[in-house]
């Protein structure tokens, strides 16, 4: 089992920034690729970003490329999502997830491949 706890969400104006964090505990963190997903009201959960176990590979949704940056600190068992130039359409609950099938150079964008999920953190961007 891997336990994931997100933090850092909140209310921000359009154009602003937020930094989300996800703290992991349980199994060996370095064995898991990590991902961020989000779900807006009335919409399906969608992929945001993912990072491989070694940070050698990152993967972003087209809608966030150039604005969001995902990173991980394996010494502290944490991942972060730096979100800049936020838009009202970024409003959603953001979830951190762990994928045991990831490796040093691969991190999936498919939610079904992620076995462990956090409880989510709300991000609201006002116009």
C-alpha positions in Angstrom: 0.0 0.0 0.0 1.0 3.6 -0.7 -0.6 6.4 1.1 -0.8 9.8 -0.7 -1.7 13.1 0.8 -2.0 16.2 -1.3 -1.7 19.8 -0.1 -1.3 23.3 -1.5 -4.7 23.9 -3.2 -6.6 27.1 -2.8 -8.2 30.0 -4.5 -6.2 32.1 -6.9 -6.9 34.8 -9.5 -6.4 34.1 -13.2 -2.7 34.5 -14.1 -1.6 33.5 -10.6 0.4 30.5 -9.4 0.0 27.6 -7.0 2.3 24.8 -5.9 0.7 21.5 -5.1 2.5 18.9 -3.1 1.9 15.2 -2.5 3.5 13.3 0.4 3.9 9.5 0.0 4.3 6.9 2.7 4.2 3.1 2.8 6.1 1.2 0.1 9.3 2.3 -1.5 8.6 5.6 -3.2 11.3 5.3 -5.8 9.5 2.2 -7.3 6.6 4.3 -8.4 6.0 6.6 -11.2 3.8 9.5 -10.1 1.0 11.3 -11.7 -1.3 14.3 -11.3 -4.9 14.1 -12.5 -7.8 16.5 -12.1 -11.5 16.4 -12.2 -13.8 19.4 -12.7 -17.5 19.3 -11.7 -19.5 17.4 -14.2 -16.4 16.2 -16.1 -14.3 13.1 -16.3 -11.1 12.8 -14.5 -8.2 13.9 -16.8 -4.5 13.5 -16.9 -2.4 16.5 -16.0 1.2 15.4 -15.6 3.4 12.4 -14.8 7.0 11.8 -13.8 9.1 8.6 -14.0 10.8 7.1 -11.0 14.1 8.8 -11.7 12.7 12.1 -13.0 14.3 11.3 -16.3 11.0 11.5 -18.1 8.0 13.9 -17.6 4.7 13.9 -19.5 2.2 16.7 -19.7 -1.3 17.2 -21.0 -1.3 19.6 -23.9 -3.6 22.0 -21.9 -0.9 22.6 -19.3 2.3 22.3 -21.3 4.5 25.4 -20.7 2.5 26.4 -17.6 2.8 23.5 -15.2 6.0 21.7 -14.0 6.0 18.4 -12.2 9.0 17.4 -10.0 9.8 14.8 -7.4 12.1 14.6 -4.4 12.9 10.9 -3.8 14.8 11.7 -0.6 11.6 13.3 0.9 9.0 11.0 -0.8 7.3 14.0 -2.3 6.1 15.2 -5.7 5.2 18.7 -6.6 3.2 20.4 -9.3 4.1 24.0 -9.9 1.2 25.7 -11.7 1.8 29.1 -13.3 -0.4 31.3 -15.5 -3.5 29.7 -14.1 -6.7 29.9 -16.0 -10.3 29.5 -14.8 -10.5 26.3 -16.8 -7.8 24.8 -14.5 -10.4 24.8 -11.7 -10.8 21.3 -10.4 -9.9 18.8 -7.7 -6.3 17.7 -8.2 -5.3 14.2 -7.4 -1.9 12.7 -6.9 -1.5 9.0 -8.0 1.2 6.3 -7.9 1.9 3.7 -10.6 3.9 0.6 -9.8 4.3 -0.1 -13.5 6.3 3.0 -14.2 10.0 2.9 -14.5 13.1 5.1 -14.8 12.1 6.4 -18.2 8.3 5.9 -18.4 5.3 7.5 -16.7 1.8 6.8 -17.9 -0.9 9.2 -18.7 -3.6 6.6 -18.3 -5.5 6.8 -15.0 -6.2 3.0 -15.0 -2.6 2.3 -14.6 -2.4 4.1 -11.3 -3.2 1.9 -8.3 -3.0 4.4 -5.5 -4.7 7.8 -5.2 -4.8 10.6 -2.7 -7.9 12.3 -1.5 -7.5 15.4 -3.7 -7.0 19.1 -3.2 -9.3 21.8 -4.6 -7.9 24.4 -6.9 -10.2 27.3 -7.8 -9.1 30.0 -10.3 -11.2 33.1 -10.4 -11.5 35.2 -13.5 
